[in-house]
């Protein structure tokens, strides 16, 4: 995910940087790094986990409780 794609994702959902940080479980500063692609003047890549979290939120998944215990269903 490129910084411009991340910013578009946030804006398309009508989220402020602070709201996006809260939804993703991050600090607002991390959101700023993601949107500029820089941290302390160096290139910064958006982690795959954040990209996947954005995708999940886009699908309406707000919470993940882990894989279901199949043995408990028997």
Secondary structure, DSSP 8 states (H G I E B T S, - for coil): --HHHHHHHHHHTT--HHHHHHHHT--HHHHHHHHHTEETTEE----HHHHHHHHHHHTT------S--GGGG-
